[in-house]
Amino acid sequence: MVRSSLALVVGCALASGCLLEWDRLRATDGGRPMPDTAVEDTGVPEDTEPPPDTRVPPEDTAVVDSGVDSRVDMGPELAPPDTTVPDTMVPVDTMIPADTRVPDTAMPDTAMDSRVDTSAPDTTPMDTFVPVDTAPADTGPPDAGDCFRGLCRCSAMNPTGWCMVGEGCSSGACVRLPGGVVGALVVTEVMSDPNYPAGGNASAPEWFEVYNPGPTPVNLQGMRVSDNSGSYSVPAALILPARAYAVFAYTLDPALNTGLRNITVVYGSAILLANGADRVVLDMGTPTTEIDRVEYASTGWPNMRGRSKTLNPTSLNAMDNNTGSNWCNGARMYGTEMNMGTPGEANTCP
């Protein structure tokens, strides 16, 4: 048996097909099967599920990125977490509260404004500013343009530069008028019987009016006014403009004179006008310098309580004011006691 095996080994060494035969001989012992001492191949063991992982992952302490990342990441996150401070957005502006006012439903005003100036435009040359005069003072007669508020001085030789009653201005000098003082001033209105408050002074609301009919201002200084009760003289310079009125009154106190306005001279208790018959005389201090006089009576003249005796505006001269029919009752109310007249203003008669 040993020889046979060796012979087979030698023979098989010469041929490649001997390997299979050799394996078969190794499995038998002289034709008997040999016991298999190889470890039994049990195959791949059964795949069992591994136990769950009970380890606690470490806590992620990175700052959460709350900002909006404009770069969209399309791949896996490989970069470390963003630890920058999040971008805080500007708060949204709140809306303005709704308008809860009641809407205006009135019709639009389509009327024409009555205050619109529809007169022709002023085409006169524009005034130019006059520079301040720094030249030496003029000591000669005033120029014709030496005026202020319509009053023009005439002569620098007079104390005030104004002509006196009965004088006129000629070539920068005051000269006596042909008629002298007569008619240079005219008495035009007399309030001799006014309404007055209960318990008040009956004479306090009394007054009379003097008019300058001339073309130039006059100085009333030194002029005397009188009635049957007494007289009063103007003590200081008092310029009455041309064609203007001066009011001579008992008092300036509106509580006593019932709101009388435009007062020029206050004579006080020196003159007390009678209700029925009296006179008002103007002169320059002597009877020979009489300027004008009015003598009114209880008959033939306007004589209503609370109304002035008013000279008709068509008769403003020292001749016509002597006649009662040229006078009327005052018709324009003034003051606080329903008195009527036009003190210091143009006269009106119905």
VEXKEZA-367072 format. One record per atom (N, C-alpha, C): residue in three letters; y, z, x. Coordinates in steps of 0.05 Angstrom, whole numbers, padded with zeros to 5 digits, always signed. Layout:
// VEXKEZA-367072
alaYZX/...
END
This chain:
// VEXKEZA-367072
met-00024+00000+00016/met+00000+00000+00000/met+00025+00000+00017/val+00024+00014+00039/val+00046+00015+00057/val+00050-00012+00070/arg+00029-00025+00077/arg+00030-00050+00090/arg+00041-00070+00070/ser+00031-00069+00047/ser+00041-00088+00027/ser+00070-00086+00023/ser+00080-00061+00023/ser+00109-00057+00018/ser+00125-00067+00041/leu+00116-00062+00065/leu+00131-00071+00089/leu+00131-00101+00089/ala+00108-00113+00082/ala+00107-00142+00083/ala+00127-00153+00063/leu+00129-00139+00041/leu+00147-00149+00021/leu+00176-00146+00030/val+00182-00125+00044/val+00209-00120+00054/val+00216-00141+00074/val+00198-00148+00092/val+00203-00168+00112/val+00207-00195+00098/gly+00190-00199+00080/gly+00191-00225+00066/gly+00217-00228+00051/cys+00224-00207+00039/cys+00248-00209+00022/cys+00274-00210+00039/ala+00272-00201+00062/ala+00296-00203+00079/ala+00303-00231+00084/leu+00283-00250+00081/leu+00288-00278+00086/leu+00297-00291+00061/ala+00296-00278+00039/ala+00304-00291+00014/ala+00322-00273-00002/ser+00342-00285-00014/ser+00362-00269-00028/ser+00351-00258-00054/gly+00330-00267-00064/gly+00320-00259-00090/gly+00303-00235-00089/cys+00300-00223-00065/cys+00283-00200-00062/cys+00295-00175-00072/leu+00320-00173-00078/leu+00333-00148-00085/leu+00322-00138-00111/leu+00318-00156-00131/leu+00308-00148-00156/leu+00280-00137-00154/glu+00265-00149-00138/glu+00237-00140-00134/glu+00237-00113-00122/trp+00253-00109-00104/trp+00255-00083-00090/trp+00262-00062-00109/asp+00280-00066-00127/asp+00287-00046-00147/asp+00264-00039-00164/arg+00248-00060-00170/arg+00225-00054-00187/arg+00205-00037-00173/leu+00200-00042-00147/leu+00180-00027-00132/leu+00189+00002-00128/arg+00215+00006-00125/arg+00225+00033-00122/arg+00221+00050-00146/ala+00218+00036-00168/ala+00214+00051-00193/ala+00185+00058-00198/thr+00166+00049-00182/thr+00138+00055-00186/thr+00127+00066-00160/asp+00107+00082-00165/asp+00092+00092-00142/asp+00065+00080-00143/gly+00061+00058-00128/gly+00036+00044-00128/gly+00029+00034-00155/gly+00050+00027-00168/gly+00046+00016-00195/gly+00051+00037-00216/arg+00056+00062-00206/arg+00062+00083-00226/arg+00092+00088-00228/pro+00101+00093-00251/pro+00129+00098-00253/pro+00136+00124-00240/met+00158+00125-00226/met+00168+00149-00213/met+00188+00164-00231/pro+00186+00188-00229/pro+00205+00204-00246/pro+00235+00198-00238/asp+00251+00196-00259/asp+00280+00189-00255/asp+00295+00215-00250/thr+00305+00217-00224/thr+00319+00241-00217/thr+00349+00238-00218/ala+00358+00215-00227/ala+00387+00210-00229/ala+00399+00227-00252/val+00423+00234-00248/val+00438+00250-00269/val+00443+00232-00293/glu+00437+00243-00316/glu+00440+00228-00340/glu+00469+00221-00346/asp+00473+00196-00351/asp+00500+00187-00358/asp+00505+00192-00387/thr+00522+00211-00392/thr+00527+00218-00420/thr+00550+00201-00432/gly+00561+00182-00416/gly+00582+00165-00427/gly+00609+00179-00426/val+00629+00167-00437/val+00656+00178-00438/val+00657+00201-00458/pro+00665+00224-00448/pro+00666+00247-00467/pro+00685+00241-00491/glu+00679+00254-00513/glu+00695+00250-00537/glu+00724+00259-00533/asp+00743+00241-00541/asp+00772+00247-00537/asp+00781+00267-00558/thr+00789+00290-00548/thr+00799+00311-00566/thr+00829+00314-00563/glu+00844+00321-00586/glu+00873+00324-00587/glu+00882+00347-00570/pro+00900+00343-00552/pro+00909+00366-00535/pro+00923+00386-00552/pro+00923+00411-00543/pro+00937+00431-00559/pro+00967+00426-00559/pro+00981+00434-00580/pro+01010+00429-00582/pro+01025+00443-00559/asp+01048+00431-00551/asp+01064+00442-00530/asp+01083+00463-00542/thr+01078+00488-00535/thr+01093+00510-00546/thr+01116+00520-00528/arg+01122+00504-00508/arg+01144+00512-00490/arg+01171+00507-00504/val+01190+00526-00501/val+01217+00523-00512/val+01235+00507-00494/pro+01245+00485-00503/pro+01262+00468-00485/pro+01287+00484-00479/pro+01298+00480-00456/pro+01323+00494-00449/pro+01347+00484-00467/glu+01365+00502-00473/glu+01387+00496-00491/glu+01407+00478-00477/asp+01415+00457-00493/asp+01435+00438-00482/asp+01463+00450-00485/thr+01475+00456-00462/thr+01502+00470-00462/thr+01524+00450-00458/ala+01519+00424-00458/ala+01541+00405-00454/ala+01560+00404-00477/val+01586+00399-00472/val+01607+00397-00493/val+01602+00372-00510/val+01603+00376-00537/val+01598+00354-00555/val+01622+00335-00554/asp+01617+00310-00551/asp+01638+00290-00551/asp+01644+00283-00580/ser+01668+00293-00589/ser+01676+00287-00617/ser+01694+00263-00619/gly+01702+00252-00597/gly+01719+00228-00597/gly+01705+00203-00605/val+01720+00184-00612/val+01708+00158-00620/val+01706+00141-00594/asp+01681+00134-00587/asp+01677+00118-00563/asp+01677+00089-00571/ser+01699+00076-00561/ser+01702+00047-00568/ser+01682+00029-00554/arg+01669+00040-00534/arg+01649+00023-00520/arg+01621+00028-00532/val+01611+00009-00547/val+01585+00012-00560/val+01563+00010-00539/asp+01546+00031-00537/asp+01524+00031-00518/asp+01499+00019-00531/met+01490-00004-00522/met+01467-00018-00534/met+01441-00011-00520/gly+01441+00003-00498/gly+01417+00010-00484/gly+01411+00039-00484/pro+01390+00048-00471/pro+01384+00076-00470/pro+01405+00092-00455/glu+01409+00117-00463/glu+01428+00134-00451/glu+01419+00143-00423/leu+01432+00132-00403/leu+01424+00139-00376/leu+01445+00156-00362/ala+01470+00153-00372/ala+01492+00168-00359/ala+01492+00197-00368/pro+01503+00215-00352/pro+01504+00243-00359/pro+01522+00246-00384/pro+01519+00268-00399/pro+01535+00272-00424/pro+01565+00273-00417/asp+01581+00263-00436/asp+01611+00262-00433/asp+01622+00290-00437/thr+01633+00301-00415/thr+01644+00328-00416/thr+01675+00329-00418/thr+01687+00306-00423/thr+01717+00305-00425/thr+01726+00318-00451/val+01751+00327-00451/val+01762+00340-00475/val+01765+00320-00497/pro+01756+00326-00521/pro+01757+00306-00542/pro+01786+00299-00549/asp+01789+00274-00557/asp+01815+00263-00564/asp+01822+00272-00592/thr+01844+00288-00594/thr+01853+00297-00621/thr+01871+00276-00633/met+01865+00269-00657/met+01880+00249-00671/met+01905+00261-00684/val+01927+00245-00686/val+01951+00253-00700/val+01945+00256-00730/pro+01952+00279-00742/pro+01946+00283-00770/pro+01959+00262-00787/val+01945+00255-00807/val+01955+00234-00826/val+01980+00245-00840/asp+02001+00229-00841/asp+02026+00236-00855/asp+02021+00238-00885/thr+02029+00261-00896/thr+02024+00264-00925/thr+02043+00247-00941/met+02036+00240-00963/met+02052+00222-00980/met+02076+00238-00992/ile+02098+00223-00997/ile+02122+00235-01010/ile+02115+00241-01039/pro+02123+00265-01049/pro+02116+00271-01077/pro+02126+00249-01096/ala+02112+00245-01116/ala+02120+00225-01136/ala+02147+00232-01149/asp+02163+00212-01155/asp+02189+00216-01168/asp+02185+00221-01197/thr+02191+00247-01205/thr+02187+00255-01233/thr+02212+00254-01250/arg+02234+00243-01238/arg+02259+00241-01254/arg+02256+00221-01277/val+02271+00228-01298/val+02270+00210-01322/val+02285+00184-01315/pro+02273+00162-01319/pro+02288+00137-01313/pro+02312+00133-01330/asp+02332+00120-01319/asp+02357+00114-01333/asp+02353+00090-01351/thr+02355+00096-01378/thr+02350+00074-01397/thr+02376+00065-01410/ala+02399+00076-01400/ala+02425+00068-01412/ala+02431+00039-01406/met+02446+00027-01425/met+02454-00001-01421/met+02474-00004-01399/pro+02472-00024-01383/pro+02492-00028-01361/pro+02520-00032-01372/asp+02540-00022-01356/asp+02568-00024-01365/asp+02578-00053-01358/thr+02583-00068-01379/thr+02592-00096-01374/thr+02622-00099-01381/ala+02635-00076-01388/ala+02664-00078-01394/ala+02680-00082-01369/met+02703-00094-01373/met+02721-00099-01350/met+02737-00073-01345/asp+02740-00066-01320/asp+02755-00042-01312/asp+02785-00048-01318/ser+02797-00030-01335/ser+02825-00035-01342/ser+02844-00029-01319/arg+02833-00017-01298/arg+02851-00010-01276/arg+02853-00033-01255/val+02840-00055-01261/val+02841-00077-01242/val+02869-00089-01242/asp+02879-00092-01218/asp+02906-00103-01215/asp+02905-00133-01217/thr+02916-00144-01239/thr+02915-00173-01243/thr+02942-00185-01238/ser+02961-00170-01227/ser+02987-00181-01221/ser+02986-00200-01197/ala+03007-00215-01194/ala+03008-00234-01172/ala+03009-00219-01145/pro+02995-00229-01125/pro+02995-00216-01099/pro+03023-00214-01086/asp+03027-00193-01071/asp+03053-00189-01058/asp+03054-00206-01033/thr+03072-00225-01033/thr+03075-00244-01011/thr+03099-00238-00993/thr+03112-00215-00998/thr+03135-00208-00981/thr+03126-00201-00953/pro+03143-00203-00933/pro+03135-00197-00906/pro+03127-00168-00903/met+03108-00162-00886/met+03099-00135-00882/met+03120-00119-00867/asp+03123-00093-00876/asp+03142-00076-00862/asp+03133-00071-00833/thr+03151-00070-00816/thr+03145-00064-00788/thr+03155-00037-00781/phe+03141-00023-00763/phe+03149+00004-00755/phe+03174+00003-00739/val+03193+00021-00747/val+03219+00023-00732/val+03216+00043-00710/pro+03220+00035-00685/pro+03217+00055-00663/pro+03238+00077-00665/val+03232+00099-00653/val+03250+00122-00653/val+03275+00115-00637/asp+03299+00121-00649/asp+03324+00115-00635/asp+03331+00138-00616/thr+03331+00131-00590/thr+03336+00151-00569/thr+03365+00148-00558/ala+03381+00131-00570/ala+03408+00127-00560/ala+03425+00152-00567/pro+03448+00155-00554/pro+03466+00178-00560/pro+03475+00178-00589/ala+03480+00202-00599/ala+03487+00205-00627/ala+03513+00189-00633/asp+03513+00177-00657/asp+03537+00161-00666/asp+03556+00180-00679/thr+03580+00183-00668/thr+03600+00201-00680/thr+03621+00187-00697/gly+03618+00161-00701/gly+03636+00146-00717/gly+03627+00146-00746/pro+03641+00130-00763/pro+03633+00128-00791/pro+03604+00119-00794/pro+03589+00130-00813/pro+03561+00122-00816/pro+03559+00092-00824/asp+03538+00080-00815/asp+03533+00052-00822/asp+03525+00051-00852/ala+03527+00027-00863/ala+03520+00023-00891/ala+03490+00030-00896/gly+03474+00029-00875/gly+03446+00035-00878/gly+03439+00064-00873/asp+03460+00081-00870/asp+03455+00109-00865/asp+03448+00123-00891/cys+03423+00119-00900/cys+03414+00129-00926/cys+03389+00145-00924/phe+03384+00162-00943/phe+03360+00178-00944/phe+03354+00183-00974/arg+03330+00173-00982/arg+03321+00175-01010/arg+03343+00165-01030/gly+03355+00143-01023/gly+03374+00130-01040/gly+03402+00141-01038/leu+03406+00162-01021/leu+03433+00173-01018/leu+03445+00163-00991/cys+03469+00153-00992/cys+03481+00141-00967/cys+03507+00156-00962/arg+03509+00168-00938/arg+03534+00180-00930/arg+03556+00159-00927/cys+03581+00168-00931/cys+03603+00150-00929/cys+03621+00155-00904/ser+03628+00180-00900/ser+03648+00186-00879/ser+03638+00210-00862/ala+03639+00206-00836/ala+03632+00228-00818/ala+03655+00247-00815/met+03678+00241-00826/met+03702+00258-00824/met+03700+00281-00844/asn+03686+00277-00867/asn+03683+00299-00887/asn+03662+00319-00876/pro+03663+00344-00885/pro+03644+00364-00875/pro+03615+00356-00880/thr+03609+00343-00902/thr+03581+00336-00908/thr+03577+00306-00904/gly+03598+00290-00900/gly+03595+00261-00898/gly+03595+00248-00925/trp+03597+00264-00947/trp+03596+00253-00974/trp+03624+00254-00987/cys+03630+00236-01004/cys+03656+00236-01018/cys+03655+00256-01040/met+03678+00268-01046/met+03681+00288-01067/met+03684+00274-01094/val+03683+00290-01115/val+03687+00279-01142/val+03714+00266-01144/gly+03715+00242-01155/gly+03740+00227-01157/gly+03746+00210-01133/glu+03729+00209-01113/glu+03733+00193-01090/glu+03712+00171-01089/gly+03719+00149-01075/gly+03700+00127-01071/gly+03698+00121-01041/cys+03678+00107-01033/cys+03674+00100-01005/cys+03684+00072-01000/ser+03701+00069-00980/ser+03713+00043-00973/ser+03714+00040-00943/ser+03699+00021-00932/ser+03699+00015-00903/ser+03693+00041-00887/gly+03674+00056-00896/gly+03666+00080-00881/gly+03684+00103-00884/ala+03702+00103-00904/ala+03720+00125-00909/ala+03721+00132-00939/cys+03725+00157-00946/cys+03727+00166-00974/cys+03756+00163-00982/val+03760+00148-01003/val+03788+00144-01013/val+03788+00152-01043/arg+03812+00160-01052/arg+03815+00168-01080/arg+03813+00144-01098/leu+03798+00148-01120/leu+03795+00127-01139/leu+03821+00124-01156/pro+03826+00101-01167/pro+03850+00097-01183/pro+03853+00116-01205/gly+03831+00123-01218/gly+03832+00142-01241/gly+03829+00171-01232/gly+03827+00175-01207/gly+03823+00202-01197/gly+03796+00213-01206/val+03796+00238-01214/val+03771+00251-01221/val+03763+00246-01251/val+03782+00237-01266/val+03777+00234-01295/val+03754+00214-01300/gly+03734+00224-01314/gly+03711+00207-01320/gly+03691+00202-01298/ala+03696+00215-01274/ala+03678+00211-01252/ala+03650+00223-01258/leu+03649+00243-01275/leu+03624+00256-01285/leu+03626+00258-01315/val+03603+00258-01329/val+03602+00258-01358/val+03583+00279-01368/val+03591+00296-01387/val+03572+00314-01400/val+03556+00298-01420/thr+03529+00299-01417/thr+03512+00281-01433/thr+03492+00295-01451/glu+03488+00321-01448/glu+03468+00335-01465/glu+03474+00365-01464/val+03471+00378-01488/val+03477+00407-01490/val+03455+00420-01507/met+03442+00440-01496/met+03422+00456-01512/met+03435+00483-01516/ser+03448+00486-01540/ser+03463+00511-01546/ser+03448+00530-01565/asp+03427+00520-01579/asp+03412+00537-01598/asp+03382+00533-01594/pro+03370+00542-01572/pro+03342+00536-01567/pro+03324+00556-01580/asn+03298+00548-01583/asn+03277+00568-01591/asn+03272+00586-01567/tyr+03264+00611-01573/tyr+03258+00629-01552/tyr+03237+00649-01561/pro+03222+00662-01543/pro+03200+00680-01551/pro+03211+00704-01566/ala+03195+00715-01584/ala+03203+00739-01599/ala+03210+00762-01580/gly+03233+00774-01584/gly+03242+00796-01567/gly+03255+00786-01541/gly+03257+00760-01537/gly+03269+00749-01513/gly+03299+00747-01515/asn+03310+00737-01493/asn+03339+00733-01491/asn+03346+00706-01503/ala+03363+00705-01524/ala+03369+00680-01538/ala+03384+00661-01520/ser+03399+00671-01500/ser+03415+00653-01483/ser+03399+00643-01459/ala+03377+00655-01453/ala+03362+00648-01428/ala+03352+00619-01429/pro+03344+00607-01451/pro+03335+00579-01451/pro+03358+00559-01453/glu+03383+00567-01453/glu+03406+00549-01456/glu+03410+00532-01431/trp+03421+00508-01434/trp+03428+00491-01412/trp+03446+00468-01421/phe+03458+00454-01402/phe+03472+00429-01408/phe+03469+00410-01384/glu+03475+00385-01389/glu+03469+00364-01369/glu+03494+00348-01362/val+03497+00341-01336/val+03520+00325-01325/val+03509+00300-01312/tyr+03522+00278-01317/tyr+03513+00251-01307/tyr+03534+00239-01289/asn+03525+00227-01267/asn+03542+00212-01248/asn+03540+00182-01255/pro+03560+00170-01268/pro+03558+00142-01275/pro+03566+00123-01253/gly+03576+00134-01230/gly+03587+00117-01209/gly+03565+00105-01192/pro+03574+00086-01174/pro+03555+00072-01157/pro+03548+00087-01131/thr+03562+00109-01126/thr+03557+00124-01101/thr+03552+00153-01107/pro+03538+00167-01089/pro+03534+00196-01093/pro+03560+00211-01091/val+03561+00235-01103/val+03585+00252-01101/val+03576+00280-01094/asn+03594+00295-01081/asn+03590+00322-01074/asn+03602+00340-01096/leu+03586+00357-01109/leu+03596+00374-01130/leu+03608+00400-01121/gln+03609+00404-01095/gln+03619+00429-01084/gln+03648+00434-01094/gly+03653+00458-01105/gly+03680+00465-01115/gly+03684+00457-01144/met+03666+00443-01156/met+03670+00436-01184/met+03666+00460-01202/arg+03683+00463-01223/arg+03681+00486-01241/arg+03671+00477-01269/val+03653+00492-01280/val+03644+00487-01308/val+03651+00511-01324/ser+03659+00507-01349/ser+03668+00529-01366/ser+03663+00523-01395/asp+03662+00545-01411/asp+03661+00543-01440/asp+03679+00565-01451/asn+03678+00571-01477/asn+03696+00590-01489/asn+03691+00619-01479/ser+03667+00623-01466/ser+03660+00651-01458/ser+03666+00656-01429/gly+03667+00635-01412/gly+03672+00640-01383/gly+03669+00614-01367/ser+03667+00617-01340/ser+03665+00594-01323/ser+03649+00600-01298/tyr+03641+00579-01284/tyr+03625+00581-01260/tyr+03632+00558-01242/ser+03635+00563-01215/ser+03642+00542-01196/ser+03618+00538-01177/val+03613+00513-01170/val+03591+00506-01151/val+03600+00515-01123/pro+03585+00534-01110/pro+03595+00546-01086/pro+03590+00530-01060/ala+03571+00513-01060/ala+03563+00499-01035/ala+03559+00470-01040/ala+03556+00455-01018/ala+03551+00426-01021/ala+03527+00420-01038/leu+03531+00403-01057/leu+03509+00395-01075/leu+03514+00366-01082/ile+03496+00348-01071/ile+03499+00319-01074/ile+03485+00309-01099/leu+03500+00296-01116/leu+03489+00284-01140/leu+03488+00254-01136/pro+03464+00243-01135/pro+03461+00214-01129/pro+03475+00197-01151/ala+03480+00172-01144/ala+03491+00154-01164/ala+03473+00150-01188/arg+03485+00150-01211/arg+03470+00146-01237/arg+03446+00166-01239/ala+03452+00191-01233/ala+03431+00212-01234/ala+03442+00235-01251/tyr+03424+00254-01259/tyr+03431+00276-01276/tyr+03429+00303-01261/ala+03446+00322-01268/ala+03444+00349-01258/ala+03442+00368-01282/val+03423+00387-01281/val+03419+00406-01303/val+03430+00433-01295/phe+03449+00443-01310/phe+03460+00470-01307/phe+03447+00489-01327/ala+03434+00510-01317/ala+03418+00527-01334/ala+03425+00557-01331/tyr+03417+00573-01350/tyr+03422+00602-01350/tyr+03404+00615-01329/thr+03378+00607-01327/thr+03360+00620-01308/thr+03338+00600-01299/leu+03327+00606-01275/leu+03304+00591-01265/leu+03278+00602-01274/asp+03277+00625-01285/asp+03252+00639-01293/asp+03239+00624-01317/pro+03216+00612-01312/pro+03203+00597-01334/pro+03194+00614-01357/ala+03189+00640-01352/ala+03182+00658-01374/ala+03205+00663-01392/leu+03229+00660-01382/leu+03253+00665-01399/leu+03265+00639-01409/asn+03264+00618-01393/asn+03277+00592-01402/asn+03257+00574-01417/thr+03234+00584-01424/thr+03213+00570-01440/thr+03203+00545-01426/gly+03201+00546-01400/gly+03189+00523-01385/gly+03209+00500-01380/leu+03235+00506-01379/leu+03255+00486-01373/leu+03250+00474-01345/arg+03253+00448-01342/arg+03247+00435-01316/arg+03273+00421-01306/asn+03271+00412-01280/asn+03292+00396-01268/asn+03319+00410-01266/ile+03318+00436-01261/ile+03343+00452-01259/ile+03357+00447-01232/thr+03383+00442-01233/thr+03399+00437-01209/thr+03417+00461-01202/val+03430+00473-01222/val+03449+00495-01217/val+03443+00517-01237/val+03444+00542-01228/val+03440+00565-01245/val+03467+00580-01247/tyr+03477+00583-01271/tyr+03503+00596-01276/tyr+03501+00625-01286/gly+03477+00633-01296/gly+03472+00660-01305/gly+03489+00666-01330/ser+03497+00691-01332/ser+03511+00701-01356/ser+03541+00693-01355/ala+03549+00677-01335/ala+03578+00669-01334/ala+03584+00651-01357/ile+03565+00637-01368/ile+03569+00619-01391/ile+03549+00625-01412/leu+03559+00629-01437/leu+03542+00635-01460/leu+03549+00615-01482/leu+03533+00594-01485/leu+03539+00573-01504/leu+03536+00582-01533/ala+03556+00577-01550/ala+03555+00584-01578/ala+03538+00564-01594/asn+03525+00574-01614/asn+03508+00556-01630/asn+03524+00537-01647/gly+03546+00546-01660/gly+03561+00530-01679/gly+03582+00512-01666/ala+03602+00524-01654/ala+03624+00509-01642/ala+03631+00520-01614/asp+03633+00503-01595/asp+03640+00511-01568/asp+03649+00486-01552/arg+03654+00490-01527/arg+03663+00467-01510/arg+03649+00470-01483/val+03646+00447-01469/val+03637+00446-01441/val+03657+00430-01426/val+03670+00442-01406/val+03692+00429-01391/val+03684+00428-01361/leu+03690+00405-01349/leu+03686+00401-01320/leu+03713+00396-01307/asp+03720+00410-01285/asp+03744+00404-01270/asp+03740+00413-01241/met+03760+00408-01224/met+03758+00415-01196/met+03773+00441-01190/gly+03775+00458-01210/gly+03787+00485-01205/gly+03813+00489-01219/thr+03826+00468-01228/thr+03851+00471-01242/thr+03851+00452-01267/pro+03868+00459-01287/pro+03869+00441-01311/pro+03878+00413-01304/thr+03893+00409-01284/thr+03903+00382-01277/thr+03882+00365-01263/thr+03860+00377-01257/thr+03838+00362-01244/thr+03814+00360-01262/glu+03819+00359-01289/glu+03797+00358-01307/glu+03781+00332-01305/ile+03755+00334-01304/ile+03738+00311-01301/ile+03728+00301-01329/asp+03718+00320-01345/asp+03708+00313-01372/asp+03706+00338-01389/arg+03706+00334-01415/arg+03702+00356-01433/arg+03688+00346-01458/val+03672+00364-01470/val+03659+00358-01496/val+03664+00383-01513/glu+03675+00379-01537/glu+03680+00400-01556/glu+03663+00394-01581/tyr+03642+00409-01584/tyr+03624+00404-01607/tyr+03631+00424-01629/ala+03623+00417-01654/ala+03629+00434-01678/ala+03604+00438-01694/ser+03606+00455-01713/ser+03583+00461-01730/ser+03578+00439-01751/thr+03598+00422-01755/thr+03595+00400-01774/thr+03603+00374-01759/gly+03591+00352-01767/gly+03596+00326-01755/gly+03582+00322-01728/trp+03567+00341-01720/trp+03552+00340-01695/trp+03522+00347-01701/pro+03503+00337-01684/pro+03476+00346-01686/pro+03475+00377-01683/asn+03461+00390-01701/asn+03462+00420-01700/asn+03435+00431-01711/met+03413+00424-01698/met+03387+00434-01706/met+03376+00453-01684/arg+03366+00476-01694/arg+03356+00495-01675/arg+03331+00484-01661/gly+03330+00488-01635/gly+03307+00479-01619/gly+03310+00450-01610/arg+03333+00437-01617/arg+03338+00410-01608/arg+03365+00407-01594/ser+03365+00393-01572/ser+03390+00390-01557/ser+03408+00370-01571/lys+03434+00373-01565/lys+03454+00352-01573/lys+03453+00331-01551/thr+03444+00306-01558/thr+03438+00285-01538/thr+03457+00262-01542/leu+03472+00255-01520/leu+03490+00232-01521/leu+03474+00206-01521/asn+03481+00188-01539/asn+03466+00162-01540/asn+03468+00148-01513/pro+03446+00137-01503/pro+03446+00124-01476/pro+03464+00100-01474/thr+03474+00090-01497/thr+03493+00068-01496/thr+03522+00078-01494/ser+03526+00104-01493/ser+03553+00116-01494/ser+03557+00136-01471/leu+03546+00130-01448/leu+03548+00149-01425/leu+03574+00146-01410/asn+03596+00154-01423/asn+03622+00154-01411/asn+03639+00176-01422/ala+03661+00182-01408/ala+03677+00205-01416/ala+03695+00201-01440/met+03695+00177-01452/met+03710+00172-01476/met+03691+00174-01500/asp+03669+00161-01500/asp+03651+00160-01523/asp+03638+00187-01528/asn+03636+00204-01508/asn+03623+00230-01513/asn+03640+00250-01527/asn+03665+00241-01535/asn+03682+00258-01551/asn+03676+00256-01581/thr+03660+00237-01589/thr+03655+00232-01617/thr+03627+00241-01625/gly+03625+00258-01645/gly+03600+00270-01654/gly+03579+00249-01662/ser+03588+00227-01674/ser+03569+00207-01684/ser+03555+00192-01661/asn+03565+00195-01637/asn+03551+00183-01614/asn+03529+00201-01602/trp+03524+00223-01616/trp+03504+00242-01607/trp+03481+00243-01628/cys+03458+00252-01618/cys+03434+00254-01636/cys+03419+00280-01629/asn+03400+00287-01645/asn+03383+00310-01639/asn+03361+00301-01619/gly+03356+00318-01599/gly+03335+00312-01580/gly+03308+00309-01593/ala+03292+00290-01583/ala+03267+00283-01597/ala+03242+00285-01579/arg+03246+00293-01554/arg+03223+00295-01536/arg+03217+00324-01530/met+03193+00333-01536/met+03186+00361-01532/met+03182+00368-01503/tyr+03190+00392-01496/tyr+03185+00402-01468/tyr+03180+00432-01470/gly+03170+00443-01448/gly+03167+00472-01446/gly+03146+00484-01464/thr+03150+00510-01470/thr+03129+00526-01484/thr+03137+00535-01513/glu+03162+00530-01522/glu+03170+00539-01548/glu+03178+00516-01567/met+03166+00493-01562/met+03171+00469-01579/met+03200+00461-01580/asn+03215+00466-01559/asn+03242+00456-01557/asn+03241+00426-01550/met+03262+00412-01558/met+03263+00383-01554/met+03288+00374-01540/gly+03286+00356-01521/gly+03308+00345-01506/gly+03297+00331-01481/thr+03316+00321-01464/thr+03308+00307-01440/thr+03324+00318-01416/pro+03320+00343-01409/pro+03335+00355-01387/pro+03329+00341-01360/gly+03351+00330-01348/gly+03348+00317-01322/gly+03337+00290-01322/glu+03333+00278-01346/glu+03321+00252-01349/glu+03339+00235-01368/ala+03332+00209-01368/ala+03348+00191-01385/ala+03346+00199-01415/asn+03369+00198-01428/asn+03370+00206-01456/asn+03356+00185-01474/thr+03347+00195-01497/thr+03335+00178-01517/thr+03345+00186-01544/cys+03352+00167-01561/cys+03360+00173-01588/cys+03344+00154-01606/pro+03336+00163-01630/pro+03321+00145-01648/pro+03337+00120-01656/
END
